[in-house]
Amino acid sequence: MTEFPGATHAYDDPSNRERMNFAGAVTFRKCSLAEGEGGTTMNARTGRLFDYSDPCVERGVSLQYDEAATADTRKAVKDLLGSVLAVRQAAAAPVAVAKAGDSGTAAEARAMLERAVVALKASKADALARFQKGEAGFKDRDLYVFCIGPDGTWSAHPSVQGQSVKAWPDADGTLPGEKMLTSAQEGKISELSYHWPRPGAVEPVLKVAYFTKVGDQVCGVGYYK
């Protein structure tokens, strides 16, 4: 676990620029917890079952955006993703890395998104399920449909479904998912460029996503340049 000195709860949320203090809120910041038998929560210092009456439990929580800690966190996540992808690539050897000729084209990506829009309008639940499974032609080589729900989590994605878009910066530390979520417009297909590794690769390359809004979903299809 990495700690950032001075950072409060929700330090990566830029909407909390003014410090807010909650004197009655419970915090476990001084507790050392561990998982016990049967999934129970244990106080690692006492070896006993954790309880809210434990001396380590305190009250008093503060919220405030911390730009420096947020930048450090994004860098740490970027480094972690790089190392995880490198390990996965080594474990999967000798799987071949996709080459440019094996990738989908811009025209194919846009066409897949247009078909995805039709599917979403027909039945959102069925469409999201097909996107997630890559069925009905919604996965082709390195082309796939991704969607983001109104809560800011990936509602369809082959590897990060259910996770927050804020947890997945690109190689430059930007948040492409969040950018698409805030800028997508109903009935308009937009483009966003960012850097991301090809499937099975580690080195980030330029990727362009076509995206649009359909109801409460923001969906897109990206291709590699």
Secondary structure, DSSP 8 states (H G I E B T S, - for coil): ----TT--BTTT-TT--S-EEEEEEEE-TT--EEE-GGG-EEETTTTEE--TTSTT-EEEEEE---HHHHHHHHHHHHHHHHHHHHHHHHHHTT-----GGGS--HHHHHHHHHHHHHHHHH-HHHHHHHHHHT-TT-EETTEEEEEE-TTSBEEE-TTTTTSBGGG---TTS--HHHHHHHH-BBTB-EEEEEEEE-TT--SEEEEEEEEEEETTEEEEEEEE-
